[in-house]
């Protein structure tokens, strides 16, 4: 039931290009640099910046059930960039070349103070005075270009934070770092921003109420094993007991494959762990298409309760979870998913196809 990637970039396929993207398991060594600028000198110490982002490591360890460890080293000093903050062209539509120049300048300026060969990736954090650096893009190297080297090592992956880190908090690091693992954006680049996935995965709404990575993503990243996936690859039926994705162990997802690049997925969600503030609990059902590009809805949540009035702070799609007695059907593919039972330990679903 694993799907092949078809976009040539971040997508929902399991055949992740390990030259372009880094592994999401084991220990990944991160160096955090704090930068200021001639036109935006720092007005405070870097320690509060480090403290603001530090919870991301524990958050991702919890999300991965201990399969991923971010070992973060901070260079506790301001590194002065060689050019004004306004010269780097930070705006939506920032080009790869402009972004790489910004990162290269930061690495070059910090090189006398750090051995970059010791790290897998770099985080670059700007002073709060640098309002011309507003958002936080991920850097993924291009193997066809010379790229950035320091201390004899090529820098392949980085997150360059912007002022939006103060809005999103530490989970912006979880979102952006996951791009270096190959995950796409689940929010929409056009139209209603959270029309596809709502707040059900940090790759969608970073400040969503249930930001734990989807079970499909956990499988793609290697945090969930093949043995924890119940697959229905063709016509037939199968009953599956699902353990909540927020917990370790058990069967995590049930997958009904519907085409070369498409499948429906069912998983159990509970208001605990990274999802402690979830607006609804039960069985989450979603459609995956590994040929759909990032930002165009590669994952689309099916809403069990489209007419329900969400409580304050929640959106209609945040109430999408299916309860016992509810069913999802797709006549076009012959798919039916019935929620048979639910309780403290998880949910039981019956899959049918054809």
N, C-alpha and C positions, 0 to 999 in steps of 0.2 A: 504493500500500500504506500510505500515511499514514492514520491513524485520526482521526476527530473526537472531541474531548473531550465527555463527557456528564455530568460531575459538577458543573460550575460552579465548580470550584476547582482545586487542583493535581491533575493526572491525566496519563495517558499520551497524550492527544490532541496533535496537531500544531497545532491552531488556538488557540495560546496567546493569551490576552487580554493585549495589550501595554499596557493601561491598569493592569491589576492587577499584572503581573509585568514585571520589567526585562529588557532584552536580555542575552544570555549571551555576546556577542561584543564585541570591541574593548576599550577601556579603561574600567573601572568604578572610579570614585573612592570610596574608603572612608575615613571618619573614625572613628578608634577613641578612645573616651572611657573613662577609668578612674574609677569612682565608689566612694565610701565613704559611710558613714551615721552619724548621731548615735549609734546603738547599736552600730555596728560600724566604728569608725575604722580606716583602713589602718594596718598595722604594718610595712610595708615600702615600697619604691619601686615604681613602675609598670613600670620597664624589664623585669624578669623576666617579667611578664605579656605584654608585647609580644613578647618573644623566644619565648615559649611558642607563640604563635599565628602568628608570622611565616612559618613554613614553608608555611602554607596557600596563599600566593600562588604559590609555585613549584610546589606540588603541583597546583593547578588549571591553571596554565599548561601543565604537562606533560600533564595529563588532556585538555586541549582542543587539544593539538598547536599551542599558541601562538595559538589563536583568541581566547582570553580573557586579559586582563591586569588583575589587581587592583592598583590603585595605592593603597597604604595610607599614610595620614597619621595619626600618633599625637599626641594632646594629652598631652604628658608631664608630667602633674600629676594629683593627685587632685581630683576634683570632688565636693564634699559635697552629697549629696542632702538635700532639705528634710524628709524623714520617715524614721522608723526602718525598717530593712530588713524587720522583721516586719509592717509595716503594708501591704505591697504584695500580700499574698495569693498569693504564689508557691506553687503546688501543682498537681499534675496536675488539669486542669479549669480552670486559670487563664482568666478571662474576657477577651475582647478588650478590654473597657473598662478592666479593671484593668491589663492589659498596656500599653495605650496611655497610661494615667496614669503608669506607671513610666517609660516612654520619654519622655513629655512633660516630666516632672520632670527627667530627666537632660539633655535638650536645653536646657531653660530655664536650668538651673544652669550649663551649659557655654557658653551663648550669648555671654556677655561675652568669652570667650576664643577663639572660633572663628567663621568665616563659613560657615554651613551651606549657603549657596547654591552653594558650590564643589564639593559632594559629591553622589554618587548614592545613597549609603546610609551608615548609621551602625552601628558595633559598640559595644556598651556592656558593659564588663568590670567586675565587682564585686570589691572587696577579698576576700581569702581569709577574712577574719574574718566576712564576711556569709553565714553558713551558712543563713540564711533565704531565700537566692536559690540554690536547689539545681540548677536545670536551665536549658537554653538554648533558649528558644523564638524563632521567627522572627516578626517583625512585618511584615504586609502591610496596607497602608492600605485603607480602605473608601471608595470614591469617593462614596458616598452620605452621608458624614458630613464635618464640618469638618476633622477630622484634626489634624495637628500642622504648624505652620508656624514657620519661623525664617529671619530675614534675607530675607524676601520669597519664600521657596521652601517648597513642601510637602515634608515628609519622607514618602516612600512606603515605604521598605524599611529594615529594621534587623534585626540579630541582637542579642538581649540574652543574654549568656553567663551561665552559672551555675557552681557549683562542679564540675559534671560535666566542665567543660573540662579539669580536671586529670586526670581519668580517661581521657577520649577523646583528648586531645592536639589538635594543630592540625587534624586531619581533621573535628572537630566544626564548624569554620568552613566547610569544604568542604560538609558535609552541610546545614547551616542556610542558607548563602548560596545553595545550589542551589534551596531552596524559593522564594527571591525570583525565580528564573528560571522557576518553574512546575513543578518536579519534586515528585512525591508521595513519601511514606514507603513503603518496601518492607518494613519490618518489620511484624509483626502487632500490632495494638492489643489483641487478645484471644488467649488460648491461648499456645502456644509462640511466643516473640518472633520467632524467625528461621525460622519454618516455611516461608516462601514463597521467599525469595531467599538465605538463608544469608549468607555473607560475600562475595557476588559483586558488590556495588555499595555504595558509601559511603552511598547512600540507604537501605540495609538495615542491615547490621551495620557501624557506623562503624569498629570495630577488626577488621573481617574481613580475611582473608588475601589477598583479591583485590578491593580496593575501587575499582578503576578503574570509572568510569561505564559502564554497559552501552552497547553500540553503538546500541541504540534511543534511549537518552537523548542520546547524542552527536548523533544525527540530529535529534532534537527541539530540541536547544539550538542547532543551526546549526553545530556543529563538524564534522559529516560532511555532505557534499553529497548531493543526490539522485543524482548520477552514481555515488556510492560505495555505492548500495543496489541489490541485485538483487531484483526483485519478481516474484512469481508470484501475480497477483491472482485467477486463476480456475483451472479444471481444466487440467492439463498437467504438463510436467516441464521441469526446467532443471538444468544442472550449473554450479556456481559455485566459483571459487577465492577463498577468503577470506584477507585479510591480517589478522594479529592486531590487535585494537582498541588494544593498547598502542602501536602504531606509527602513524606518519603514512602516508597514501597507500594506494592499493589499494581493493578492494571490502571494505567493513567488515561489512555484514550481509546476510543473505539472508532475505527475508520472504515467508511464505505467508499470504495473507489468507484468513480463514475466516468472516468475517461483517462486519456493519456496524461493530462496535467491537472485533473480535477478530482476532488473527493469531498465528502462530508465527514465531519469529525464531531464526536460527542465526548464531553468530559464533565467531571464532577467538580463543582466549585463550592467552597465554604468560606464564611466570614472569619478567617483566621490567618495568622502569619502575615504575609505581605498584602493579603486581601481583607484585613480586619474590618475595614469600613465598607465592604461590598454592599451594594444597594439591593441585590437579590442573590439567592443561593439556589442550587439545584443543578440541573444538567444544562450546560452550555452547548449549543449546536451551531456549527459554523461551516461555511463552504470555503475551501481552499482551492486556489488556482495558481499553480507555479509558473504559468505563462503570463500572468498579469503583473505589470511593472509596479515597483514601489510607488506608493502614493495614489494608485488607481484602484485600490480595493483587492489586493491579493487574498485577503481574508475578509469574509462578510458574515457577520453575526446574524443568525435567524432569531427574530424576536417572538418569544412565546406569548407576550402580553402587550401587543401593540397599542391597545386602547387604555391601558392602565395609566393612572395619573401618578407621575413620579413624585416622591417627597422632595422637600427642599434640598437642593444641592445635587440631586440625581437627575438623569435624563431618561427619556423613554427607553432607549436602548440599554441602559444600565439595569433595567428590569427584565432582561431577555431570558433569564434562566427558566427552564422547563421544570415543572413540579410533577410528582406522581399523578398519573391519570392523563397527562397531556402528551400530545404526539406531534411530531413534525413529519410532513409529507412533501415530496416533490414529484408530482405526476410525470414531469418531463424525463426524469431518470429512473422512476420506479422506486425511489428511496422512501422508506418509512422508518422512523425512530420513535419507539414508544418508551416512555418512562414508566417502569413497572412499580418501582418502590424507591424510597429514599429514607435516609436516617442519619444518625451520627457518624456512621462509618463510611458513608458514601451513597451511591445510587446504583440501581439496576436498570439496564436498558435492553430493549429487544430491537435488533437491527433486522430490517428486511430490504431485499432488493430484487426487483423483477417479479 
